[in-house]
Amino acid sequence: MNRSNSGANLPALRSHNTALVLDLLRTAGERGISRLGLAARTGLTPQAVSKITARLRAEGLAAEAGRRASTGGKPRTVLRLVPEAGHAVGLHLDRDGLTAVLADLAGTVVASRTAPLDLGAPPGEVVAAAAGAVDAVRGDGTRPVLGLGAAVPGPLDHRGGVLHRVTGFPQWDGYPLRDALAARTALPVVIDKDTNAAALGLALQLPEPADFAYLHLGTGLGAGLVIGGEVHRGARTGAGEFGHQTVQLDGPVCGCGGRGCIEALCLAAVARGDVTEAARVLGTGAANLVGLLDIGRVVLGGRLVAADPEAYVRGVRAVLDERARRDGALGVPVPVATTTGGDRPVAEGAAQLVLAPLFGRVAGDSGGTERDSGRTEAE
């Protein structure tokens, strides 16, 4: 995301052109794509493509995938990405547990680990537990690892790698999580909000850029916003604090200190077993978001949604459909879908915080340490 559809034959853009080629190799999968196909899709000259693919093969990032019949002349050599040439660790630190995954260049998870976690414990203990999970998925260290993407509850500063006042856990305010994880794991680290990471992972699965809101209901409630094909974080990484919009002025007190927040109302409904009401509240917030930003699609995820996905889709869709009937400005009803895997897409999306720049899919400013660029240019 944040990438053009064509290449440029300029030395200064060599990394950009390489990323275009790598991304096409990634999306082609095992079937692969020919050099002429790469040239046609990127707008690069065949000579430029040949130079780039030669470098990628020399570095082990690309390999031959056989030959394909040609319409004239000799058969064309087909190239493919070598997924095992690089990996990224994705880490999701939730309020009550952690998930770590090791994903290859194709985004396939090759190792994973889950464990209980108390986010209210001293930060040093949490970081130690996180580092242990990272070591576990890295295994014997024979797989090359480009970096660590960590997804955590917000609010936070993703550029500085610093947490702010996480709802219910004020002791994290100002904690330099990125630097602490980098020191414990000896890896380049990027951090982002859990919902942003999941939204990035979902956006990379789409064939074309699209606008959507990812609503995550688990230990808390938040949103990841993809607008114009990019994750929208806002000037202070504050976008997507969806759960703390007030919908009931005299409602129950929320962990953030406010009253009648969607998160508090939703979680209270879940606690008393009223999924229908939880879905209705979630739908009310989704309708507000759609009306404000003209979002074209709503995707629901998180462990609570995964426990009864049909009920949440039905409830959210009912509110959106009613709002569409009432307000002609919304046009046709907005589609509602769910992710699979509960909280797992957050960890997988966290790995993409590291991998996406390699393929020119930089969804906004990822921040991170000075070492984050690593091999992203693949030059």
C-alpha positions as CSV (number, residue, x, y, z in Angstrom):
1,M,0.0,0.0,0.0
2,N,1.3,3.4,-0.5
3,R,2.8,2.2,-3.8
4,S,2.2,3.0,-7.4
5,N,1.1,0.5,-10.1
6,S,4.2,1.0,-12.3
7,G,7.9,1.1,-12.0
8,A,10.5,3.7,-12.9
9,N,13.8,3.2,-14.7
10,L,15.8,5.5,-12.5
11,P,18.8,4.4,-10.3
12,A,17.4,6.4,-7.4
13,L,14.3,4.2,-7.4
14,R,16.1,0.9,-7.5
15,S,14.7,-0.2,-4.2
16,H,11.2,0.8,-5.2
17,N,11.4,-1.2,-8.4
18,T,12.8,-4.2,-6.6
19,A,9.9,-4.0,-4.1
20,L,7.5,-4.0,-7.1
21,V,9.0,-7.1,-8.5
22,L,9.2,-8.9,-5.1
23,D,5.5,-8.2,-4.5
24,L,4.5,-9.6,-7.8
25,L,6.6,-12.7,-7.1
26,R,4.8,-13.0,-3.7
27,T,1.3,-12.7,-5.2
28,A,2.2,-15.1,-8.0
29,G,2.8,-17.9,-5.4
30,E,4.3,-21.2,-6.4
31,R,3.1,-20.9,-9.9
32,G,5.5,-18.0,-10.4
33,I,5.7,-15.3,-13.1
34,S,8.0,-14.8,-16.1
35,R,10.3,-11.8,-16.6
36,L,8.2,-10.6,-19.4
37,G,5.2,-10.8,-17.2
38,L,7.0,-8.8,-14.5
39,A,7.9,-6.2,-17.1
40,A,4.4,-5.9,-18.3
41,R,2.9,-5.6,-14.8
42,T,5.5,-3.1,-13.5
43,G,6.1,-1.0,-16.6
44,L,9.9,-1.7,-16.3
45,T,12.0,-2.6,-19.2
46,P,12.9,-6.2,-19.7
47,Q,16.5,-5.3,-19.1
48,A,15.7,-3.7,-15.8
49,V,13.7,-6.7,-14.7
50,S,16.5,-9.0,-15.6
51,K,18.9,-7.1,-13.5
52,I,16.6,-7.0,-10.5
53,T,15.7,-10.7,-10.7
54,A,19.4,-11.6,-11.1
55,R,20.1,-9.8,-7.8
56,L,17.1,-11.4,-6.1
57,R,18.3,-14.9,-7.2
58,A,21.9,-14.2,-6.1
59,E,20.5,-13.2,-2.6
60,G,18.3,-16.3,-2.5
61,L,15.0,-14.4,-2.5
62,A,13.9,-15.7,-5.9
63,A,14.3,-19.0,-7.8
64,E,13.3,-20.6,-11.0
65,A,9.8,-22.3,-10.9
66,G,10.1,-24.1,-14.2
67,R,9.3,-23.0,-17.8
68,R,6.1,-21.9,-19.4
69,A,5.1,-22.3,-23.0
70,S,5.7,-19.2,-25.1
71,T,3.6,-17.8,-27.9
72,G,6.7,-17.7,-30.0
73,G,10.4,-18.6,-29.5
74,K,11.8,-20.6,-26.6
75,P,9.8,-21.3,-23.5
76,R,9.8,-18.6,-20.8
77,T,11.6,-19.2,-17.5
78,V,9.2,-18.6,-14.6
79,L,10.4,-17.2,-11.3
80,R,9.0,-17.5,-7.8
81,L,9.6,-16.0,-4.4
82,V,11.6,-18.2,-2.0
83,P,9.5,-17.8,1.2
84,E,12.0,-19.4,3.5
85,A,14.6,-16.8,2.6
86,G,13.3,-14.5,5.3
87,H,11.0,-14.4,8.3
88,A,9.4,-12.0,10.8
89,V,8.1,-12.5,14.3
90,G,4.7,-11.2,15.0
91,L,3.9,-10.6,18.7
92,H,0.5,-9.8,20.2
93,L,0.5,-8.6,23.8
94,D,-3.0,-8.6,25.1
95,R,-4.3,-7.9,28.6
96,D,-4.5,-11.5,29.6
97,G,-2.3,-13.4,27.2
98,L,0.3,-13.3,24.4
99,T,0.6,-14.8,21.0
100,A,3.8,-15.1,19.0
101,V,4.1,-16.3,15.4
102,L,7.0,-16.8,13.0
103,A,5.9,-16.0,9.4
104,D,7.9,-16.5,6.2
105,L,8.1,-14.0,3.3
106,A,4.8,-15.3,1.9
107,G,3.1,-14.6,5.3
108,T,2.7,-18.2,6.1
109,V,3.0,-19.0,9.8
110,V,5.6,-21.7,10.4
111,A,5.7,-21.6,14.2
112,S,3.5,-20.2,16.9
113,R,3.2,-20.0,20.7
114,T,0.5,-18.7,23.1
115,A,0.8,-18.2,26.8
116,P,-1.0,-16.5,29.6
117,L,0.1,-12.9,30.4
118,D,-0.8,-10.4,33.0
119,L,-0.4,-7.0,31.4
120,G,-0.7,-5.5,34.9
121,A,2.6,-7.1,36.0
122,P,5.7,-4.9,36.1
123,P,6.8,-4.0,32.6
124,G,10.1,-5.8,32.9
125,E,8.3,-9.1,33.6
126,V,6.0,-8.6,30.6
127,V,9.0,-7.9,28.4
128,A,10.8,-11.0,29.7
129,A,7.8,-13.2,28.9
130,A,7.5,-11.6,25.5
131,A,11.2,-12.3,24.7
132,G,10.8,-15.9,25.8
133,A,7.9,-16.4,23.4
134,V,10.0,-14.8,20.6
135,D,12.8,-17.1,21.3
136,A,10.4,-20.1,21.3
137,V,9.1,-19.4,17.8
138,R,12.6,-18.6,16.4
139,G,13.6,-22.2,17.4
140,D,17.2,-23.1,16.8
141,G,18.0,-19.8,15.1
142,T,18.6,-21.4,11.7
143,R,15.8,-19.4,10.0
144,P,16.8,-15.9,9.0
145,V,14.6,-13.3,10.9
146,L,14.3,-9.7,9.6
147,G,12.7,-8.3,12.7
148,L,9.9,-8.3,15.3
149,G,6.5,-6.6,15.0
150,A,4.7,-6.1,18.3
151,A,1.0,-5.3,18.5
152,V,-0.3,-4.0,21.8
153,P,-3.4,-2.2,23.1
154,G,-3.4,1.5,22.6
155,P,-3.0,4.4,22.9
156,L,0.7,4.5,21.9
157,D,3.2,6.4,19.8
158,H,4.1,4.0,17.0
159,R,6.9,6.2,15.7
160,G,8.7,6.5,19.0
161,G,7.8,3.0,20.2
162,V,6.4,4.3,23.4
163,L,3.1,3.2,25.1
164,H,0.7,5.7,26.6
165,R,-2.0,5.3,29.2
166,V,-3.4,1.8,28.2
167,T,-7.0,1.6,29.5
168,G,-6.9,-0.1,32.9
169,F,-3.0,-0.2,33.0
170,P,-1.7,3.3,33.6
171,Q,1.7,2.0,34.7
172,W,2.6,1.6,31.0
173,D,2.3,5.3,30.3
174,G,5.6,6.5,28.8
175,Y,7.2,3.0,28.7
176,P,9.7,2.6,25.8
177,L,8.4,-0.8,24.8
178,R,10.1,-0.9,21.4
179,D,13.6,-0.3,22.8
180,A,13.0,-2.7,25.7
181,L,12.0,-5.5,23.3
182,A,14.9,-4.7,20.9
183,A,17.4,-5.0,23.8
184,R,15.9,-8.3,25.0
185,T,15.6,-10.0,21.5
186,A,18.5,-8.3,19.6
187,L,16.0,-7.8,16.7
188,P,14.8,-4.6,15.0
189,V,11.4,-3.9,16.4
190,V,8.3,-2.1,15.2
191,I,5.3,-1.6,17.5
192,D,1.7,-0.6,16.6
193,K,-1.7,-0.9,18.1
194,D,-3.2,-4.3,17.9
195,T,-6.1,-3.2,15.7
196,N,-3.8,-1.4,13.2
197,A,-1.6,-4.6,12.9
198,A,-4.7,-6.7,12.2
199,A,-6.0,-4.2,9.7
200,L,-2.7,-4.2,7.9
201,G,-2.6,-8.0,7.6
202,L,-6.2,-8.0,6.2
203,A,-5.4,-5.2,3.8
204,L,-2.5,-7.1,2.3
205,Q,-4.8,-10.0,1.4
206,L,-7.0,-7.8,-0.8
207,P,-6.2,-7.7,-4.6
208,E,-6.9,-4.0,-4.8
209,P,-6.7,-1.1,-2.2
210,A,-10.0,-0.7,-0.4
211,D,-11.5,1.3,2.5
212,F,-12.7,-0.7,5.5
213,A,-12.9,-0.7,9.3
214,Y,-11.7,-3.6,11.3
215,L,-13.5,-3.8,14.7
216,H,-11.8,-6.0,17.3
217,L,-13.8,-7.2,20.3
218,G,-11.7,-9.1,22.8
219,T,-10.4,-8.0,26.2
220,G,-11.2,-4.5,24.9
221,L,-12.8,-2.9,21.8
222,G,-10.9,-1.0,19.1
223,A,-10.8,-0.3,15.4
224,G,-8.2,-0.4,12.7
225,L,-9.0,1.9,9.8
226,V,-7.8,1.4,6.2
227,I,-8.5,4.4,4.1
228,G,-7.2,4.7,0.5
229,G,-5.4,1.4,0.9
230,E,-3.4,2.6,3.9
231,V,-3.7,2.1,7.6
232,H,-4.9,5.4,9.0
233,R,-3.2,6.1,12.4
234,G,-3.7,9.8,12.8
235,A,-1.1,12.5,13.8
236,R,-0.5,10.9,17.2
237,T,-1.4,7.2,16.5
238,G,-4.7,8.1,18.1
239,A,-7.1,7.0,15.3
240,G,-9.2,3.9,16.0
241,E,-9.9,4.5,19.7
242,F,-13.3,3.2,18.7
243,G,-14.3,1.7,22.0
244,H,-14.3,5.0,23.9
245,Q,-16.9,6.9,22.0
246,T,-19.8,7.8,24.3
247,V,-23.2,6.6,23.3
248,Q,-24.9,6.8,26.7
249,L,-24.2,10.0,28.7
250,D,-25.3,8.5,32.0
251,G,-24.0,5.0,31.3
252,P,-21.7,2.9,33.4
253,V,-18.2,4.1,34.2
254,C,-15.6,2.8,31.7
255,G,-12.0,1.9,32.5
256,C,-10.9,5.0,30.6
257,G,-12.7,7.2,33.1
258,G,-15.6,8.2,30.9
259,R,-19.2,7.1,31.0
260,G,-21.3,5.1,28.6
261,C,-18.4,4.1,26.3
262,I,-19.2,1.5,23.6
263,E,-16.5,-0.8,25.1
264,A,-18.0,-0.7,28.6
265,L,-21.5,-1.3,27.3
266,C,-20.4,-4.1,24.9
267,L,-18.4,-5.9,27.5
268,A,-21.1,-5.6,30.1
269,A,-23.6,-7.2,27.7
270,V,-21.2,-10.0,27.0
271,A,-20.6,-10.6,30.7
272,R,-24.3,-11.1,31.3
273,G,-24.7,-13.4,28.3
274,D,-26.6,-10.9,26.1
275,V,-24.8,-11.3,22.8
276,T,-27.7,-9.7,20.9
277,E,-27.3,-6.5,22.9
278,A,-23.6,-6.6,22.6
279,A,-23.9,-6.8,18.8
280,R,-26.5,-4.0,18.7
281,V,-24.1,-1.7,20.7
282,L,-21.3,-2.7,18.4
283,G,-23.5,-2.0,15.4
284,T,-24.3,1.5,16.8
285,G,-20.7,2.3,16.9
286,A,-20.1,0.9,13.5
287,A,-22.9,3.0,12.0
288,N,-21.4,6.1,13.6
289,L,-18.0,5.2,12.0
290,V,-19.5,4.5,8.6
291,G,-21.5,7.8,8.7
292,L,-18.4,9.8,9.7
293,L,-15.9,8.3,7.3
294,D,-18.0,6.8,4.6
295,I,-16.3,3.4,5.1
296,G,-17.2,0.8,2.5
297,R,-16.9,-2.4,4.5
298,V,-16.9,-3.5,8.1
299,V,-14.9,-6.5,9.3
300,L,-15.4,-7.9,12.8
301,G,-12.8,-9.9,14.7
302,G,-11.5,-10.9,18.1
303,R,-12.2,-13.8,20.5
304,L,-15.6,-12.6,21.5
305,V,-16.8,-12.3,17.9
306,A,-15.3,-15.7,17.1
307,A,-17.4,-17.2,19.8
308,D,-20.6,-16.3,18.0
309,P,-19.8,-14.7,14.6
310,E,-23.2,-15.1,13.1
311,A,-24.9,-13.2,16.0
312,Y,-22.5,-10.3,15.7
313,V,-22.7,-10.1,11.9
314,R,-26.5,-10.2,12.1
315,G,-26.7,-7.6,14.9
316,V,-24.2,-5.2,13.3
317,R,-25.7,-5.6,9.9
318,A,-29.2,-4.9,11.2
319,V,-28.1,-1.5,12.7
320,L,-26.2,-0.6,9.5
321,D,-29.1,-1.5,7.3
322,E,-31.5,0.5,9.4
323,R,-29.2,3.5,9.3
324,A,-28.9,3.2,5.5
325,R,-32.7,3.2,5.2
326,R,-33.0,6.2,7.4
327,D,-30.1,8.2,5.9
328,G,-29.9,8.3,2.1
329,A,-26.4,9.7,2.3
330,L,-25.1,6.3,3.3
331,G,-26.4,4.8,0.0
332,V,-26.4,1.0,-0.2
333,P,-26.0,-1.1,2.9
334,V,-22.4,-1.6,4.0
335,P,-21.2,-5.2,3.9
336,V,-20.2,-6.9,7.2
337,A,-17.8,-9.8,7.4
338,T,-15.8,-11.6,10.1
339,T,-12.2,-12.8,10.3
340,T,-11.3,-16.3,11.4
341,G,-8.9,-17.3,14.1
342,G,-10.1,-15.0,16.9
343,D,-7.2,-12.9,18.1
344,R,-4.6,-14.7,15.9
345,P,-4.9,-12.2,13.0
346,V,-3.4,-9.6,15.3
347,A,-0.1,-11.5,15.7
348,E,-0.1,-12.3,12.0
349,G,-0.6,-8.7,11.2
350,A,2.2,-7.8,13.6
351,A,4.6,-9.9,11.5
352,Q,3.5,-7.9,8.4
353,L,4.6,-4.7,10.1
354,V,8.1,-6.0,9.3
355,L,7.4,-7.8,6.0
356,A,5.2,-5.3,4.3
357,P,7.9,-2.7,3.6
358,L,10.0,-5.4,1.8
359,F,7.3,-5.6,-0.8
360,G,6.6,-1.9,-1.1
361,R,3.5,-2.3,0.9
362,V,4.2,0.4,3.5
363,A,0.8,1.2,5.0
364,G,1.6,4.5,6.6
365,D,4.6,5.4,8.7
366,S,5.7,2.3,10.5
367,G,8.3,4.0,12.7
368,G,10.6,1.6,14.4
369,T,14.3,1.5,15.2
370,E,17.0,2.7,12.8
371,R,17.7,-0.9,11.9
372,D,14.1,-1.5,10.8
373,S,15.0,-1.0,7.1
374,G,17.3,-4.0,7.3
375,R,16.9,-5.8,4.0
376,T,13.8,-4.0,2.9
377,E,15.5,-2.8,-0.2
378,A,16.7,-6.3,-1.1
379,E,19.5,-4.7,-3.1
